[in-house]
Every structure is written in C-alpha cells, then in structure tokens.
Amino acid sequence: MNQEEITALFDQQAANYDKQWQKMSAIHNGMYFFIESLVAKLPANAKIICVGAGTGKEIQFLAKRFPGWTFTVVEPSGAMLNICRDALAKQGMDSRCYFHEGYLNTLHSTDRHDVATCFNVSHFIVDIAKRTAFFAEIADTLKPSGLLIGSDLSFDIHAQNYQSALALWFSVMSDADISAENIEKMKNAYANDVAILPQHEILSLIERAGFDSATPFYQAGLIQAYFAKRK
C-alpha cells in the first residue's frame, strides 16, 4: 500500500478503532509498564514527538505521569487525529500538544525532542531503503542522544514455526472479538502489504538510520518493542 492508501484505511477504521482493539490492550499496557522506567529520568519539561500517534493512547499514558511534558503529535489520518485530539481535550491535555495532520516529512519544525515514539508504524513501509530513511527522519527530530521507543510486527517469516506463531496471533485476535472480516483483511495485509522482519534486521536498519545500540525490551505475540539512542 502507498501512503494515501494507508491513510484512507485508517480514516475508515478510526471511529471503531479503540473499541476494536480494546481486548488486546494488555499487549500495550505491558509495553507501557517498561516504557515508564525507560523515560523516568528524563527532564521534567521533556519534549516528546509521537510519530503515527493514532488515537493517542501512548500520549494519554505519558501525559498523565509526566505533567510537565509537551508533545508533538504526528498522524496522517485526519479522522484518527481528531479522535486523538478530542480524547486529550477531555482530559485537559490538549494544550500541551501540537497536532500535525500529515507524515513526518511534512512537519516543518526545527524543534528537537528528548524522545520519539513510533508504535506499529514502520512495518507498513515495505521497501527497506525507505524504511531506513523513515527512521533517519525520526533521528533528525531528536536531540543528540535522544531516545527512540518503538514497536513493530516482527518474526522470521521463513522460519519453520512462523505459521504456528501466526495462527496463534490470529486466534488471539479472534478471541478478542475482532471480526472475522477484519482478520481476513489483516491476513491479506500481512502477506502483501506489511514488512514483517526478524528482530535483528529491524534493529540493524534502525542503527543504520543514525541510532546507537538498538535494544529489544518487550515482546507479545508478533509485536516486538525496542529502544535506541540517537548518535
């Protein structure tokens, strides 16, 4: 899928997105548990950029725990961004956010951030060179030694046990009341429109993009989370 198709897909899903994934929230809650320790020693006035922020769940989590932090919210789907903005406004957090509807390469800002988050985004970039360039763009938004925290679908799709892992993953989705229609769409996307890479390949391309010591810190099913510091 190209950028326009991905944006259109998330525009269509936006209204029911959080409800659809609610029963899978344990995956992200476990990741947030580790993230809180990763960022605990950052300045009280840290600047965070959230790339592909979706409905803003990670912003809500971080903004509650760190009331002095401010956020640059980057999301190409206008429908998703509106839900994100409304959710933050209801909690009185929107005044701490700058909202940008678009991709990172259309964000014309010289601000440098302490942390960049990017959850379940880069696997939509199938071309390795473009995916590496995407992480390089994120590096450019960070201060020296700024922290990248992200996650993506990850597995060795050529491994003998990949089909077993995939079957379990879709079974979990089915048990979480994700519709059979949406699961079939995801199966097709995984086969054709998503770049599921082994852990070491993701970490390697992040390091080629201008980061040091890319490190995995959490895995649940096919979701692998990692962190790295800008060089």
Backbone bond lengths (Angstrom), bond angles and torsions (degrees), N, CA, C in turn:
res aa  C-N    CA-C-N  psi(-1)  N-CA   C-N-CA  omega(-1)  CA-C   N-CA-C  phi
1 M - - - 1.467 - - 1.524 110.47 -
2 N 1.331 116.07 142.40 1.455 118.85 174.35 1.528 110.11 -87.49
3 Q 1.330 116.58 177.93 1.461 120.22 -175.33 1.521 112.01 -59.67
4 E 1.327 116.81 -41.51 1.461 120.05 -178.42 1.526 111.27 -64.51
5 E 1.324 117.19 -39.12 1.465 121.01 179.19 1.522 111.11 -67.79
6 I 1.324 117.35 -39.53 1.466 120.93 177.95 1.522 110.35 -64.43
7 T 1.341 116.41 -44.17 1.463 120.25 178.86 1.522 110.63 -61.24
8 A 1.331 117.19 -44.58 1.461 121.25 179.51 1.524 111.27 -62.17
9 L 1.328 116.98 -39.12 1.459 121.31 178.83 1.520 111.05 -60.15
10 F 1.331 117.03 -46.40 1.459 119.73 -178.49 1.526 111.74 -74.44
11 D 1.325 118.03 -28.42 1.466 119.96 171.75 1.526 110.18 -59.84
12 Q 1.329 116.50 -42.12 1.461 121.40 -179.45 1.525 111.86 -67.58
13 Q 1.324 116.87 -35.54 1.467 121.29 -175.11 1.522 113.62 -85.87
14 A 1.320 117.50 -13.96 1.464 121.56 -166.47 1.520 113.82 -55.39
15 A 1.337 117.67 -46.61 1.463 121.00 -172.16 1.526 112.24 -59.76
16 N 1.327 117.05 -35.04 1.467 120.90 -176.73 1.520 113.02 -111.53
17 Y 1.322 117.31 9.99 1.461 120.77 -171.15 1.526 112.03 -61.24
18 D 1.322 117.07 -52.33 1.467 119.62 -176.81 1.521 111.72 -65.02
19 K 1.326 116.77 -39.91 1.461 120.13 178.93 1.522 110.58 -64.49
20 Q 1.328 116.13 -41.46 1.465 120.88 -178.31 1.519 111.82 -60.98
21 W 1.344 116.31 -37.94 1.460 120.54 -174.63 1.530 113.56 -100.28
22 Q 1.327 116.93 7.18 1.464 120.00 -174.32 1.525 112.57 -58.47
23 K 1.328 116.76 -41.97 1.460 119.74 -177.27 1.524 112.86 -76.99
24 M 1.325 116.93 -3.69 1.466 121.10 173.25 1.524 110.91 -100.06
25 S 1.323 117.09 7.70 1.469 120.75 -172.46 1.524 112.90 -64.67
26 A 1.329 117.71 -22.12 1.466 119.78 179.14 1.527 111.22 -58.76
27 I 1.326 116.88 -31.26 1.466 120.47 179.29 1.516 110.14 -62.11
28 H 1.325 116.71 -49.49 1.455 119.97 -177.83 1.522 111.96 -75.08
29 N 1.321 116.96 -33.14 1.466 118.69 177.89 1.521 111.13 -62.41
30 G 1.324 116.84 -38.86 1.461 119.93 176.20 1.513 111.81 -64.06
31 M 1.322 116.51 -39.69 1.462 120.74 178.04 1.525 110.55 -65.64
32 Y 1.338 117.04 -43.05 1.465 120.24 179.65 1.525 111.32 -61.59
33 F 1.325 117.25 -32.38 1.465 121.70 178.39 1.528 110.33 -58.16
34 F 1.322 116.96 -42.25 1.466 120.95 177.76 1.524 111.51 -74.57
35 I 1.321 116.61 -38.27 1.461 120.32 -177.37 1.519 111.28 -61.28
36 E 1.311 117.40 -37.40 1.465 119.88 -179.87 1.526 110.99 -57.22
37 S 1.321 117.46 -38.43 1.467 120.31 177.01 1.524 111.46 -72.94
38 L 1.326 117.31 -35.85 1.466 120.76 -180.00 1.528 112.17 -60.58
39 V 1.329 116.37 -35.16 1.471 120.19 -172.97 1.519 113.11 -106.10
40 A 1.325 117.60 4.60 1.466 121.09 -170.81 1.523 113.66 -60.54
41 K 1.333 118.44 -29.34 1.464 120.79 -174.78 1.533 113.32 -99.02
42 L 1.307 117.07 10.82 1.462 119.99 177.79 1.526 110.73 -71.65
43 P 1.334 117.69 160.34 1.469 119.93 -179.72 1.527 112.32 -58.51
44 A 1.318 115.58 153.20 1.462 120.70 -179.65 1.520 112.07 -64.99
45 N 1.338 116.80 -21.20 1.465 121.26 179.63 1.526 111.89 -111.61
46 A 1.320 116.88 32.63 1.466 121.65 -176.24 1.525 111.77 -59.64
47 K 1.340 114.03 149.03 1.459 121.66 175.95 1.527 108.94 -106.75
48 I 1.333 115.82 129.90 1.452 121.91 -175.82 1.522 108.86 -120.36
49 I 1.321 117.23 136.03 1.456 120.80 171.58 1.525 108.41 -113.67
50 C 1.325 116.46 128.86 1.459 122.63 -177.75 1.527 108.00 -111.29
51 V 1.317 116.44 110.26 1.463 122.63 -173.26 1.524 109.07 -97.48
52 G 1.325 116.23 119.76 1.453 120.17 -173.27 1.511 110.01 70.09
53 A 1.333 115.94 53.82 1.470 121.63 -168.82 1.519 113.71 -71.73
54 G 1.325 118.34 -16.85 1.453 119.96 -179.86 1.516 112.03 60.15
55 T 1.321 116.63 -130.81 1.465 120.86 179.30 1.524 112.53 -88.14
56 G 1.328 117.04 3.97 1.462 120.58 168.70 1.510 116.83 84.47
57 K 1.319 117.98 24.82 1.464 119.61 -177.76 1.528 112.25 -60.48
58 E 1.345 117.45 -41.95 1.463 118.61 -179.02 1.520 111.65 -68.54
59 I 1.344 116.98 -29.73 1.464 120.08 177.77 1.517 109.93 -67.83
60 Q 1.323 116.75 -44.21 1.462 119.90 177.75 1.524 110.80 -58.96
61 F 1.323 116.10 -43.50 1.464 120.38 -179.85 1.521 111.26 -61.44
62 L 1.324 117.22 -50.33 1.466 121.13 -176.15 1.525 111.89 -71.77
63 A 1.323 117.20 -38.97 1.465 120.37 -177.25 1.523 111.76 -65.11
64 K 1.326 117.20 -33.67 1.465 120.34 177.66 1.522 111.07 -67.27
65 R 1.312 116.54 -39.27 1.464 120.59 -174.12 1.526 113.08 -85.00
66 F 1.313 116.97 -23.40 1.466 120.81 -176.69 1.530 108.88 -130.58
67 P 1.332 116.73 83.12 1.473 121.00 -170.30 1.517 115.02 -67.24
68 G 1.333 118.68 -12.17 1.456 120.63 178.52 1.520 114.11 -94.38
69 W 1.317 117.11 -3.77 1.456 120.67 -176.97 1.527 111.51 -79.25
70 T 1.339 116.22 149.48 1.457 121.78 173.56 1.525 109.13 -121.03
71 F 1.335 115.54 158.19 1.461 120.68 -168.17 1.526 111.55 -133.81
72 T 1.324 115.16 134.95 1.459 122.05 166.68 1.520 106.81 -101.01
73 V 1.318 116.41 118.51 1.464 122.23 -171.45 1.526 108.60 -107.16
74 V 1.320 116.79 112.47 1.465 122.33 -176.45 1.525 108.85 -111.85
75 E 1.333 116.64 119.38 1.463 121.09 -177.82 1.533 109.20 -152.68
76 P 1.332 118.01 121.10 1.465 119.87 -178.09 1.521 115.13 -73.68
77 S 1.326 117.68 -25.16 1.462 120.81 -179.72 1.525 109.83 -82.59
78 G 1.325 116.50 114.46 1.455 119.88 179.54 1.517 112.48 -61.77
79 A 1.335 116.66 -37.29 1.462 120.23 -179.88 1.527 111.13 -65.93
80 M 1.325 117.07 -42.48 1.469 120.56 177.67 1.525 110.36 -65.34
81 L 1.324 116.37 -41.84 1.460 120.12 -178.26 1.522 111.13 -64.74
82 N 1.321 117.79 -37.28 1.465 120.37 177.91 1.521 111.46 -63.61
83 I 1.330 116.75 -40.93 1.468 120.28 177.25 1.519 110.09 -64.64
84 C 1.323 116.41 -42.62 1.466 121.63 177.34 1.523 110.59 -59.01
85 R 1.320 116.82 -49.23 1.464 121.64 -178.43 1.534 110.92 -61.65
86 D 1.330 116.61 -44.30 1.466 120.41 -179.17 1.525 111.37 -64.26
87 A 1.340 116.69 -41.51 1.467 120.21 -179.92 1.519 111.14 -63.92
88 L 1.322 116.81 -40.55 1.464 120.45 179.05 1.524 111.14 -70.71
89 A 1.332 116.95 -35.37 1.465 120.45 178.34 1.525 111.00 -64.36
90 K 1.328 116.99 -39.47 1.463 120.61 179.57 1.523 111.75 -62.54
91 Q 1.329 116.92 -25.52 1.463 121.20 179.83 1.528 112.27 -101.85
92 G 1.328 116.21 8.59 1.459 120.62 178.00 1.512 113.84 69.45
93 M 1.329 117.27 26.81 1.465 121.38 -176.48 1.524 113.39 -106.68
94 D 1.313 117.89 -9.90 1.462 120.29 -172.72 1.521 113.21 -65.88
95 S 1.331 117.43 -26.71 1.469 120.16 -179.76 1.527 111.89 -68.63
96 R 1.316 117.11 -14.47 1.464 121.90 179.18 1.526 111.85 -95.10
97 C 1.331 115.94 8.17 1.461 120.83 -173.43 1.522 111.76 -124.42
98 Y 1.333 114.75 143.88 1.460 121.85 166.95 1.522 106.50 -109.80
99 F 1.328 116.95 123.59 1.457 121.89 -174.58 1.528 110.40 -102.82
100 H 1.333 115.57 127.49 1.467 121.28 179.41 1.517 109.07 -123.94
101 E 1.339 116.68 114.49 1.457 121.09 175.59 1.523 108.59 -86.86
102 G 1.305 116.20 108.05 1.454 120.50 -177.90 1.512 110.40 153.22
103 Y 1.321 115.03 -177.45 1.458 120.85 177.15 1.525 110.13 -88.32
104 L 1.302 115.14 167.19 1.463 120.14 -174.72 1.524 111.44 -60.40
105 N 1.325 116.67 -34.89 1.465 118.88 -177.06 1.525 113.35 -73.63
106 T 1.335 117.25 -4.11 1.470 120.47 174.05 1.523 111.91 -104.71
107 L 1.313 116.96 4.12 1.465 121.49 177.45 1.523 108.32 -85.74
108 H 1.310 116.44 106.22 1.461 120.79 -178.00 1.524 108.67 -95.63
109 S 1.311 115.02 87.01 1.461 120.85 -177.01 1.520 109.09 -143.99
110 T 1.312 115.29 142.13 1.468 120.25 176.98 1.523 111.56 -98.73
111 D 1.328 117.11 1.35 1.463 120.15 179.04 1.522 110.11 -62.17
112 R 1.325 115.77 143.34 1.451 121.68 173.57 1.521 108.06 -116.61
113 H 1.309 114.92 139.65 1.459 121.20 -169.53 1.525 111.61 -111.90
114 D 1.327 114.60 157.24 1.459 120.87 176.47 1.526 111.79 -79.28
115 V 1.328 116.23 -32.73 1.468 121.86 -176.92 1.523 109.29 -140.79
116 A 1.325 115.74 142.56 1.465 122.32 167.10 1.521 108.09 -119.38
117 T 1.324 116.34 132.25 1.459 120.59 172.16 1.522 108.75 -110.03
118 C 1.323 115.39 146.31 1.469 120.62 -178.71 1.525 107.78 -155.87
119 F 1.322 116.26 90.30 1.455 121.19 -172.34 1.531 111.31 -103.02
120 N 1.333 114.72 120.44 1.466 122.13 173.17 1.528 111.97 57.69
121 V 1.314 115.12 46.02 1.464 121.75 -178.71 1.524 111.50 -118.05
122 S 1.333 117.23 -51.25 1.468 119.19 -167.97 1.524 112.96 -67.21
123 H 1.339 118.11 -19.91 1.472 117.92 179.41 1.535 112.44 -68.43
124 F 1.335 117.45 -11.80 1.463 119.90 174.73 1.530 112.17 -78.68
125 I 1.330 117.08 -10.35 1.466 121.38 179.06 1.526 107.46 -96.25
126 V 1.304 116.34 101.06 1.464 121.29 -171.27 1.528 111.67 -74.87
127 D 1.323 116.90 -37.66 1.460 121.20 -178.74 1.532 110.25 -72.47
128 I 1.323 117.07 124.53 1.464 121.25 -174.59 1.525 111.64 -63.15
129 A 1.324 117.43 -42.03 1.466 120.26 -179.67 1.526 110.84 -62.95
130 K 1.331 116.57 -40.81 1.466 119.92 179.21 1.528 110.89 -70.06
131 R 1.318 116.02 -34.61 1.473 119.34 178.39 1.523 110.27 -67.31
132 T 1.316 116.73 -41.00 1.464 120.69 176.63 1.522 110.29 -63.38
133 A 1.332 116.73 -42.45 1.468 120.89 178.44 1.525 111.25 -62.85
134 F 1.325 116.85 -35.38 1.464 121.28 177.03 1.528 110.69 -61.02
135 F 1.329 116.96 -45.70 1.467 119.22 177.96 1.526 111.27 -67.34
136 A 1.334 117.16 -31.84 1.468 119.70 175.60 1.527 110.71 -64.75
137 E 1.333 117.10 -36.92 1.466 120.77 175.31 1.527 110.58 -62.60
138 I 1.320 116.61 -40.43 1.464 119.86 177.00 1.522 109.95 -63.29
139 A 1.329 116.78 -43.64 1.468 120.13 178.86 1.520 111.00 -56.62
140 D 1.326 117.00 -37.15 1.464 121.15 -178.68 1.526 112.72 -67.15
141 T 1.327 117.64 -19.28 1.469 120.28 178.84 1.525 112.51 -86.87
142 L 1.337 116.84 -5.76 1.462 121.45 -173.46 1.523 112.26 -102.11
143 K 1.316 114.68 152.23 1.455 120.92 169.13 1.534 108.73 -68.94
144 P 1.336 119.03 160.53 1.467 119.78 172.09 1.530 110.50 -53.49
145 S 1.307 116.43 133.44 1.469 123.92 -175.99 1.519 112.74 67.78
146 G 1.347 116.87 12.89 1.459 119.58 174.77 1.520 110.75 -63.02
147 L 1.319 116.29 155.49 1.462 122.79 -170.10 1.525 111.38 -102.46
148 L 1.308 116.13 128.67 1.461 122.79 168.61 1.520 108.52 -98.76
149 I 1.329 116.14 129.97 1.463 121.53 172.88 1.521 106.90 -126.97
150 G 1.322 116.50 122.92 1.457 118.92 -176.60 1.512 112.81 -148.92
151 S 1.313 114.37 176.31 1.466 120.42 175.24 1.521 108.76 -152.39
152 D 1.313 114.68 155.95 1.463 121.54 178.62 1.520 109.10 -155.91
153 L 1.328 115.17 162.44 1.452 119.52 166.91 1.524 108.62 -63.14
154 S 1.328 116.27 134.91 1.464 118.82 -176.27 1.523 110.68 -150.78
155 F 1.316 115.24 129.72 1.468 122.50 173.05 1.521 106.58 -173.20
156 D 1.305 116.42 159.27 1.463 121.07 171.19 1.525 107.27 -84.66
157 I 1.325 116.29 101.44 1.462 119.78 -173.70 1.527 112.20 -70.34
158 H 1.330 117.11 -10.53 1.462 120.60 177.39 1.531 112.04 -94.68
159 A 1.316 116.64 -3.60 1.465 120.53 179.84 1.529 110.31 -72.23
160 Q 1.325 115.29 151.92 1.464 119.77 -178.45 1.523 112.25 -63.37
161 N 1.336 117.00 -28.57 1.463 119.63 -175.76 1.531 113.28 -94.17
162 Y 1.334 117.54 7.34 1.472 119.11 -178.27 1.522 111.67 -62.79
163 Q 1.317 117.56 -44.29 1.463 119.70 -178.11 1.529 111.30 -63.27
164 S 1.330 116.73 -34.35 1.468 119.75 176.71 1.521 110.85 -66.44
165 A 1.336 116.11 -43.51 1.463 120.32 178.40 1.524 110.88 -64.46
166 L 1.324 116.50 -39.98 1.460 121.07 -179.94 1.524 110.97 -66.26
167 A 1.331 116.47 -41.28 1.462 120.28 179.19 1.524 110.82 -62.22
168 L 1.331 116.93 -42.55 1.462 120.22 177.75 1.522 110.73 -63.33
169 W 1.327 116.64 -42.87 1.468 121.79 -179.32 1.530 111.28 -58.46
170 F 1.320 116.32 -46.15 1.462 119.30 179.74 1.525 111.59 -72.42
171 S 1.318 117.31 -28.80 1.464 120.43 174.55 1.524 110.88 -65.31
172 V 1.330 116.22 -41.71 1.467 120.55 176.42 1.525 110.09 -60.94
173 M 1.319 116.90 -42.99 1.464 120.11 178.20 1.522 111.10 -61.17
174 S 1.322 116.36 -42.92 1.458 120.31 179.61 1.523 110.93 -62.64
175 D 1.329 117.00 -42.96 1.466 121.26 178.24 1.524 111.66 -65.13
176 A 1.332 116.79 -23.75 1.465 121.47 179.35 1.526 111.71 -88.52
177 D 1.332 116.11 14.17 1.476 122.77 175.32 1.523 113.69 68.63
178 I 1.322 117.40 21.93 1.460 119.26 169.97 1.525 107.38 -75.44
179 S 1.312 116.64 130.90 1.462 121.57 -169.98 1.524 111.88 -61.66
180 A 1.337 114.70 151.52 1.462 120.37 177.88 1.526 110.79 -59.87
181 E 1.335 116.60 -35.65 1.465 120.36 178.79 1.524 110.96 -62.57
182 N 1.338 116.55 -45.03 1.462 119.79 -179.55 1.520 111.94 -68.85
183 I 1.328 116.77 -34.85 1.463 119.40 177.13 1.525 110.34 -64.49
184 E 1.325 117.31 -41.35 1.464 120.16 177.37 1.521 111.12 -62.81
185 K 1.335 116.63 -38.82 1.465 120.03 176.97 1.528 110.59 -62.72
186 M 1.342 115.58 -40.04 1.464 119.16 -179.87 1.521 111.31 -68.91
187 K 1.318 117.19 -38.67 1.464 119.79 177.01 1.524 110.36 -58.78
188 N 1.316 116.04 -43.08 1.462 120.13 178.61 1.526 111.12 -66.05
189 A 1.343 115.59 -40.88 1.472 119.69 179.38 1.521 111.02 -64.72
190 Y 1.331 117.15 -42.44 1.459 120.37 179.97 1.524 110.93 -60.77
191 A 1.323 115.92 -34.38 1.463 119.90 -177.60 1.524 112.70 -79.82
192 N 1.346 116.76 -26.28 1.466 118.72 -169.93 1.523 115.81 -125.74
193 D 1.321 117.98 -29.29 1.465 120.29 -167.56 1.520 114.64 -122.13
194 V 1.317 117.88 3.43 1.462 121.80 -177.10 1.522 108.68 -128.86
195 A 1.330 115.96 137.79 1.465 120.91 179.05 1.521 109.22 -98.19
196 I 1.328 116.00 95.50 1.461 121.41 177.15 1.528 107.38 -89.59
197 L 1.324 116.09 110.81 1.465 121.72 -175.85 1.516 110.86 -112.05
198 P 1.341 117.27 154.44 1.462 119.96 171.67 1.524 110.20 -62.39
199 Q 1.317 114.79 155.67 1.464 120.72 -177.85 1.523 112.29 -52.54
200 H 1.335 117.66 -47.00 1.462 119.80 -173.82 1.526 111.79 -65.50
201 E 1.326 117.59 -29.43 1.464 119.61 179.02 1.527 111.17 -73.01
202 I 1.317 117.25 -38.79 1.466 120.15 176.75 1.525 110.28 -63.56
203 L 1.325 116.68 -46.83 1.464 120.22 -179.23 1.524 110.79 -62.95
204 S 1.328 117.05 -37.44 1.459 120.87 -179.49 1.525 111.77 -66.05
205 L 1.317 117.51 -43.51 1.468 118.63 -178.44 1.526 110.85 -70.53
206 I 1.334 118.03 -30.95 1.467 120.69 174.53 1.527 110.01 -63.05
207 E 1.315 116.67 -42.91 1.470 119.94 179.30 1.529 111.21 -67.34
208 R 1.316 117.70 -35.98 1.470 120.39 176.47 1.528 111.44 -66.40
209 A 1.321 116.48 -21.71 1.463 121.35 -177.70 1.521 112.98 -85.52
210 G 1.336 117.48 -0.28 1.456 119.30 176.25 1.510 115.33 114.68
211 F 1.333 116.48 21.95 1.460 120.88 179.41 1.526 110.28 -118.18
212 D 1.323 115.41 155.39 1.462 122.72 175.86 1.520 110.56 -106.55
213 S 1.326 115.40 145.82 1.467 122.91 166.01 1.521 112.75 51.03
214 A 1.330 116.71 52.79 1.461 119.78 174.29 1.525 109.10 -60.92
215 T 1.327 116.06 128.54 1.465 121.57 -168.57 1.524 110.92 -133.49
216 P 1.335 118.29 126.21 1.465 119.60 173.85 1.524 109.97 -74.44
217 F 1.339 116.62 142.94 1.466 117.96 179.44 1.522 113.74 -135.41
218 Y 1.323 117.19 -5.29 1.467 117.80 -176.75 1.518 108.49 -162.98
219 Q 1.329 115.90 140.05 1.455 120.32 174.07 1.514 109.79 -143.95
220 A 1.328 115.62 136.60 1.462 122.03 174.14 1.523 107.19 -141.45
221 G 1.321 116.62 114.27 1.448 119.16 -175.06 1.514 110.28 60.60
222 L 1.321 116.69 -126.80 1.462 120.85 179.98 1.524 112.98 -91.56
223 I 1.322 117.55 -0.11 1.463 120.98 179.71 1.525 109.83 -87.67
224 Q 1.321 115.86 121.55 1.470 122.46 177.79 1.522 108.76 -117.07
225 A 1.337 116.97 126.13 1.465 121.75 178.10 1.522 109.93 -106.15
226 Y 1.329 115.56 151.35 1.464 121.52 -174.99 1.522 109.63 -149.60
227 F 1.325 115.67 163.13 1.461 120.36 171.05 1.520 108.82 -138.69
228 A 1.325 115.49 158.14 1.465 121.74 179.30 1.517 108.24 -159.30
229 K 1.338 115.95 155.74 1.467 120.50 177.39 1.524 110.18 -107.04
230 R 1.323 115.19 140.83 1.460 119.34 175.47 1.526 109.47 -64.67
231 K 1.320 115.72 140.38 1.465 120.49 178.04 1.522 110.03 -66.83
